[in-house]
């Protein structure tokens, strides 16, 4: 039988051990900013509601799926955008890489695929892109999105400066302002000429993609 002092010591030890285990569990359960943003970005989204209410916007479907889940360098995502009435003819296919940035931000690097046509529909089966790796992709230098956590739990940010060069005729550089939450992604892309006049992109705000899956 334990003495009174020994019993008290044992109870104190168990209490401290329990608190440490609980703290460890809570720390392990708390997702990082990169993990939260990844969960917000992945899924299927549509701008149908916006298009019905505003003729300046088209009905677009956006699919984003996780790639290469075993890579140790952070999440990689495949993104595919198409007009909803032409799902087999996407007009944009990109790969994103998310990594921690400064001051709690998340940096989203953007890459072009070597053969976008062959990747069409890969969001349904990302294993089709298993033969690719970062070395086979083309980085869109200067087009990184820097997204910062907001008090409401969303992320907001975009490109910085004029470093995101464009191949569109007459467009010297492009900008992208993006907000991502659990329910929707809002992205406003614009292109400017050398005189800083907008000549491409929406004049009426960003596209609002609401989550449907």
Steps between C-alpha positions, in 0.01 A plus 500: 500500500625850414564749777310826506791692354559237233132499410497877461813485288347235278182704453705808415706300250189359333343845482811652340535206261134530402535872433810440288325233298196722450721791394687279255171376356367853457823614334492203264136562413551867414555526121769727363419793271624296203273208593197725547554676169547167324167375632331826394645488148428137416159401367259599223375857469268692267427862409147410386323716760707803408449442128122481542494835678761690298547471123861620536597157631494156338388173655832330577582181688824469694642165616800478735644163612797397714804362316794290616382469864819319604735784410667649809525858366141606562170474311484493121165561328367459148249767389275490194256770384242468223176657392230291662341419164837382360653290781728300268665813362668676792646841428740491795697220665759571764690338784537675836756442773422632850769577755535713816588864444600786726280625784263204487421539129481219246681526166326340203745442213341447158622265228403417142469138387713361216192355326175654631282313250618164634413610854138590421270345757787392729321658797281187499807275517814692604705179475501563123757772572723276710764494224547876535722665757602862575795476260260440208295811577553861391490749785309822440766720654377818667143368516509355853192565712577605856191426709464616860260367766216738584311543830194323354709190418531567127819575305551811290781631283632459149788587273741771609623781277535473122717189477234267359570534128237400246512356149164655408527755218566847637499387864823593678409349836209336680369524855283267702312583820364188669286417804458136607263372767343166584195583286636692201795632306497852354765582242539829313752487217597804299756580231671836446702653220833675545314821593321323787165514322278194545437335164400147604289341770185589684408863561228400746680309774614145539343169406319341796539122497269337754580155630266223381714202604 
